Amino acid sequence: MPLLPLPALALVLSAHIPSADPPALGTQRVAILRLRFAGKIPEGLQDLFAERLAQGLTAARLEVMPGPDVASRLASAPEDVAACQSPACYPALAALLKASYLITAEVSESNKTYTMVLDIINGQSGGVLASSHESCETCGAEEAGEKMGLAASALRERLEVEASAPAHVLIRSRPSGATVVVDGQPSGVTPLAAELTAGKHQLQLVLRDHAAVARSFTAVAGVEESVELTLPALPSRFPQRTAGWSALGGGAALLLAGIVTTSFDHDQVACSSGNYYLGRCPQVWDTKWWGAAMIGVGVAAATVGATMVYLAPAPAGGVAKLAAHF
């Protein structure tokens, strides 16, 4: 069952489809992937079928991909993708062509009776979305071409419905709870299930103590997809190095004061001359518990301070000097 050669198909389609610019917001790109012929169909009539197919698919919300673009991208594609004829590889082919939908068409002839079968393939799933069938018994060339136009128009109506349907997008973030801003408008917090118009959108996620993340994505009409972004945590503003040195110095001072205080334990308190008994002052210092408490707190503070200094990020200047030294 012969195919219309890609160069010939490209020439026919390019005469009737404008050059492909980036699709406008809400516009869905359609690529005519394959046009197959069976039976005795002259080359001129094959060109007419290709022309009417392209014309019948053209609509406001649909950008029919020019034949030269399809041919050039298929020519540079991996062989297994370029030769794709099954739902398993259609998504890869649609991604290569940057098309939301693929069109396959088959025209068969028997005793001047033409049968036309057209299929819409969903570029996301690779499944057949809709089909159109037309037949023309004992037809002339022009009448057969009109039938092809009718079959293409039937598909176009289905495509227009699909193109106008909202896209369903599940927006997630790590961590969750981020504010979702779509096209500059706050839309809720993650995880968020949103309905968006088909086309390109700008997404921003904002979360306290985390860096805001932005990206653009294209929503496909009638398709459910998910977007998940990770928000990096911002460096702490707490002056960890300064606090660590302060805790370390305070702990060392308290440790020293505790040792000195403990050394006074059981030393005689200064007494007046009338208070001495057997040459000794009966009053002594009881400082061991105070000293022990000060030593314990000092050791703990010094340990915490040293740990904070060790774990604190090195100053940028210090890192630069260290790198220069080595």
C-alpha positions as CSV (number, residue, x, y, z in Angstrom):
1,M,0.0,0.0,0.0
2,P,2.1,3.0,-1.3
3,L,2.6,6.2,0.6
4,L,2.8,9.6,-1.0
5,P,6.5,10.3,-1.0
6,L,7.5,12.9,1.7
7,P,9.0,15.4,-0.8
8,A,5.9,15.3,-2.9
9,L,3.6,15.6,0.1
10,A,5.7,18.5,1.4
11,L,5.4,20.4,-1.9
12,V,1.7,19.9,-2.0
13,L,1.0,20.9,1.6
14,S,3.4,23.8,1.6
15,A,1.5,25.4,-1.2
16,H,-1.7,25.6,1.0
17,I,-0.3,26.0,4.5
18,P,1.5,29.1,5.7
19,S,5.0,28.9,7.1
20,A,5.1,27.6,10.7
21,D,5.6,30.3,13.3
22,P,5.4,29.5,17.0
23,P,1.7,28.8,17.7
24,A,-0.3,31.6,19.4
25,L,-1.7,31.1,22.9
26,G,-4.5,28.6,22.8
27,T,-3.6,27.3,19.3
28,Q,-3.0,23.6,18.8
29,R,-0.5,22.3,16.3
30,V,-1.6,19.5,14.0
31,A,0.9,17.5,11.9
32,I,-0.2,15.4,8.9
33,L,1.9,12.4,9.6
34,R,1.0,9.9,6.9
35,L,-1.1,9.9,3.7
36,R,-1.4,6.4,2.3
37,F,-2.9,5.4,-1.1
38,A,-4.1,2.0,-2.4
39,G,-5.4,1.2,-5.8
40,K,-5.2,3.0,-9.1
41,I,-5.0,6.7,-8.0
42,P,-3.1,8.9,-10.5
43,E,-0.4,11.3,-9.1
44,G,-2.5,14.4,-9.9
45,L,-5.4,13.0,-7.9
46,Q,-3.1,12.2,-5.0
47,D,-1.9,15.8,-5.0
48,L,-5.6,16.9,-4.9
49,F,-6.3,14.7,-2.0
50,A,-3.3,16.1,-0.1
51,E,-4.5,19.6,-0.9
52,R,-8.1,19.1,0.3
53,L,-6.9,17.3,3.4
54,A,-4.7,20.3,4.4
55,Q,-7.5,22.8,3.6
56,G,-10.2,20.9,5.4
57,L,-8.1,20.8,8.7
58,T,-7.4,24.5,8.7
59,A,-9.2,26.4,11.5
60,A,-8.7,29.3,13.9
61,R,-7.5,27.2,16.8
62,L,-5.5,24.8,14.7
63,E,-2.1,25.3,13.1
64,V,-1.6,22.7,10.4
65,M,2.1,22.0,10.3
66,P,3.7,22.7,6.9
67,G,4.8,19.7,4.9
68,P,8.4,20.8,4.6
69,D,8.7,21.1,8.4
70,V,7.3,17.5,8.8
71,A,9.6,16.2,6.2
72,S,12.8,17.9,7.5
73,R,12.1,16.8,11.1
74,L,11.4,13.2,10.1
75,A,14.5,13.1,8.0
76,S,16.7,14.1,11.0
77,A,14.8,11.8,13.4
78,P,16.1,8.5,14.7
79,E,15.0,5.7,12.4
80,D,12.7,4.0,14.9
81,V,10.8,7.3,15.5
82,A,10.6,8.4,11.8
83,A,9.2,5.0,10.9
84,C,6.7,5.0,13.7
85,Q,3.3,3.4,12.9
86,S,2.0,2.4,16.4
87,P,0.6,4.0,19.5
88,A,3.7,3.1,21.5
89,C,5.9,5.5,19.6
90,Y,3.4,8.2,18.5
91,P,4.1,10.4,21.7
92,A,7.8,10.5,20.8
93,L,7.0,11.4,17.2
94,A,4.5,14.1,18.4
95,A,7.2,15.6,20.7
96,L,9.7,15.6,17.8
97,L,7.2,17.5,15.6
98,K,6.0,19.7,18.6
99,A,2.5,18.8,17.7
100,S,-0.5,18.2,19.9
101,Y,-2.2,16.0,17.4
102,L,-1.1,13.7,14.5
103,I,-3.3,13.0,11.4
104,T,-3.1,9.7,9.4
105,A,-5.1,9.3,6.2
106,E,-5.7,6.4,3.9
107,V,-7.4,6.6,0.5
108,S,-8.2,3.3,-1.3
109,E,-9.7,3.0,-4.9
110,S,-11.6,0.1,-6.4
111,N,-13.5,0.4,-9.7
112,K,-13.6,4.2,-9.4
113,T,-15.0,3.9,-5.9
114,Y,-12.9,5.9,-3.4
115,T,-12.8,5.2,0.4
116,M,-11.2,7.7,2.7
117,V,-10.3,6.9,6.4
118,L,-8.8,9.7,8.5
119,D,-7.7,9.3,12.1
120,I,-6.8,11.9,14.8
121,I,-4.0,10.7,17.1
122,N,-3.5,12.2,20.6
123,G,0.1,13.3,20.7
124,Q,0.2,12.7,24.5
125,S,-1.2,9.2,24.7
126,G,-0.6,7.9,21.2
127,G,-4.2,6.7,21.0
128,V,-6.7,7.3,18.3
129,L,-9.0,10.2,19.4
130,A,-11.5,10.2,16.5
131,S,-11.9,8.9,13.0
132,S,-13.7,10.1,9.9
133,H,-14.9,7.9,7.0
134,E,-16.1,9.0,3.6
135,S,-16.8,7.1,0.4
136,C,-17.5,8.1,-3.1
137,E,-18.9,5.6,-5.7
138,T,-18.0,6.0,-9.3
139,C,-16.6,9.5,-8.7
140,G,-14.6,11.9,-10.8
141,A,-11.5,13.5,-9.5
142,E,-13.1,16.8,-8.3
143,E,-16.0,14.9,-6.6
144,A,-13.5,12.6,-4.8
145,G,-11.5,15.6,-3.7
146,E,-14.6,17.2,-2.2
147,K,-15.2,14.0,-0.2
148,M,-11.7,14.2,1.2
149,G,-12.5,17.8,2.2
150,L,-15.6,16.7,3.9
151,A,-13.7,14.0,5.8
152,A,-11.1,16.5,6.9
153,S,-13.8,19.0,8.0
154,A,-15.4,16.4,10.2
155,L,-12.1,15.8,11.9
156,R,-11.5,19.6,12.2
157,E,-14.8,20.0,14.1
158,R,-13.6,17.4,16.6
159,L,-10.2,19.0,16.9
160,E,-11.8,22.4,17.5
161,V,-13.8,20.9,20.4
162,E,-10.6,19.4,21.8
163,A,-8.7,22.6,21.3
164,S,-11.3,24.7,23.2
165,A,-11.5,22.2,26.2
166,P,-9.5,23.2,29.3
167,A,-6.3,21.5,30.2
168,H,-6.2,19.8,33.6
169,V,-2.9,20.4,35.4
170,L,-1.9,19.1,38.8
171,I,0.8,21.4,40.3
172,R,3.0,20.0,43.1
173,S,5.9,21.3,45.0
174,R,8.6,19.9,47.3
175,P,7.9,21.0,50.1
176,S,4.2,21.4,49.7
177,G,2.2,24.5,50.7
178,A,3.8,26.9,48.2
179,T,1.7,29.7,46.7
180,V,0.9,29.1,43.1
181,V,1.0,32.1,40.7
182,V,-0.1,31.4,37.1
183,D,0.4,34.1,34.5
184,G,0.8,36.6,37.3
185,Q,-2.4,35.6,39.2
186,P,-2.4,33.8,42.6
187,S,-4.2,30.6,42.1
188,G,-3.9,28.7,45.4
189,V,-1.3,26.5,47.2
190,T,0.3,23.2,46.3
191,P,-0.8,20.6,45.7
192,L,-3.3,22.3,43.3
193,A,-5.5,20.9,40.6
194,A,-6.0,23.7,38.1
195,E,-8.0,24.0,34.8
196,L,-6.1,26.1,32.3
197,T,-6.7,27.3,28.8
198,A,-4.6,25.4,26.2
199,G,-1.3,27.0,25.3
200,K,1.8,28.4,27.0
201,H,1.7,29.6,30.7
202,Q,4.1,31.1,33.2
203,L,4.2,29.3,36.6
204,Q,5.8,30.6,39.8
205,L,5.9,28.9,43.2
206,V,6.6,31.0,46.3
207,L,7.2,29.6,49.8
208,R,8.6,31.4,52.9
209,D,12.2,30.7,53.7
210,H,12.6,29.1,50.2
211,A,13.8,30.5,46.9
212,A,10.9,31.2,44.4
213,V,10.9,28.9,41.4
214,A,9.5,29.9,38.0
215,R,9.1,28.0,34.7
216,S,7.0,28.0,31.6
217,F,5.0,25.1,30.3
218,T,2.5,24.3,27.6
219,A,-0.9,23.0,28.6
220,V,-2.6,20.7,26.1
221,A,-6.4,20.9,25.8
222,G,-8.3,18.0,27.2
223,V,-5.1,16.4,28.6
224,E,-4.3,15.7,32.3
225,E,-0.7,16.4,33.2
226,S,1.3,17.2,36.3
227,V,4.0,19.7,37.1
228,E,6.3,19.2,40.1
229,L,9.0,21.6,41.2
230,T,11.5,21.7,44.1
231,L,12.0,24.9,46.0
232,P,15.5,25.2,47.5
233,A,15.7,26.3,51.1
234,L,17.3,29.7,51.6
235,P,20.4,30.0,53.8
236,S,19.7,30.8,57.4
237,R,20.0,34.5,58.4
238,F,20.9,33.6,62.0
239,P,24.5,34.8,62.7
240,Q,25.7,31.3,63.6
241,R,29.4,32.0,63.5
242,T,29.2,35.1,65.8
243,A,26.8,33.3,68.2
244,G,29.1,30.3,68.3
245,W,32.1,32.4,69.2
246,S,30.1,34.2,71.8
247,A,28.9,30.9,73.4
248,L,32.4,29.5,73.3
249,G,33.9,32.6,75.0
250,G,31.1,32.8,77.6
251,G,31.4,29.1,78.3
252,A,35.1,29.3,78.8
253,A,34.7,32.3,81.2
254,L,32.0,30.5,83.1
255,L,34.2,27.4,83.3
256,L,37.1,29.4,84.7
257,A,34.8,31.1,87.2
258,G,33.4,27.8,88.4
259,I,36.9,26.4,89.0
260,V,37.8,29.5,91.0
261,T,34.5,29.4,93.0
262,T,35.0,25.7,93.8
263,S,38.5,26.4,95.1
264,F,37.0,28.7,97.8
265,D,35.0,25.8,99.3
266,H,35.6,25.3,103.0
267,D,37.9,28.4,103.2
268,Q,37.5,30.4,106.3
269,V,35.3,33.5,106.1
270,A,37.0,36.6,107.5
271,C,35.9,37.1,111.2
272,S,36.2,39.9,113.7
273,S,38.6,39.3,116.6
274,G,35.8,38.4,119.0
275,N,34.4,35.6,116.7
276,Y,37.5,33.3,116.6
277,Y,37.3,30.0,118.4
278,L,40.5,28.2,119.2
279,G,42.3,30.4,116.8
280,R,40.0,29.7,113.9
281,C,37.0,31.4,112.4
282,P,34.1,28.9,112.7
283,Q,32.5,30.2,109.4
284,V,33.7,28.7,106.1
285,W,32.7,29.2,102.5
286,D,30.3,26.6,101.0
287,T,30.8,27.0,97.2
288,K,31.3,23.6,95.8
289,W,27.7,23.3,94.4
290,W,27.8,26.8,92.9
291,G,31.2,26.0,91.4
292,A,30.0,22.7,90.0
293,A,26.9,24.3,88.4
294,M,29.1,27.0,86.8
295,I,31.5,24.4,85.5
296,G,28.7,22.3,84.0
297,V,27.0,25.2,82.4
298,G,30.3,26.5,81.1
299,V,31.3,23.2,79.6
300,A,27.9,22.9,77.9
301,A,28.0,26.5,76.5
302,A,31.6,26.0,75.2
303,T,30.6,22.7,73.5
304,V,27.6,24.3,71.8
305,G,29.6,27.3,70.8
306,A,32.4,25.2,69.3
307,T,29.9,23.1,67.4
308,M,28.2,26.2,66.0
309,V,31.5,27.6,64.8
310,Y,32.5,24.3,63.3
311,L,29.3,23.9,61.3
312,A,28.9,27.6,60.3
313,P,29.4,28.3,56.6
314,A,32.8,29.8,56.0
315,P,32.8,33.5,55.0
316,A,33.1,34.1,51.2
317,G,36.3,36.1,51.7
318,G,37.8,33.3,53.8
319,V,37.1,30.7,51.2
320,A,38.6,32.9,48.5
321,K,41.7,33.5,50.5
322,L,42.0,29.8,51.3
323,A,41.6,28.9,47.6
324,A,44.2,31.5,46.6
325,H,46.6,30.1,49.2
326,F,46.4,26.6,47.7
